[in-house]
């Protein structure tokens, strides 16, 4: 009984570029997520500007007038 020789298939996938591009996309997404989390973590530790209307009004109000006796 004679058996035909079996063909040896390579272990690599049919399209190595597809696998490589998928890995690169995953790496880029992982880096973006990591940098976003790092930026969010760092920004939460800095004080934020007071943007309430009363605070903005106080900042934009004209300077108080100096009394006339203080002028030379």
Secondary structure, DSSP 8 states (H G I E B T S, - for coil): ----------SS-S-HHHHHHHHHHHHHHHHHHHHHHHHHHHHTTS------HHHHHHHHS------GGG--
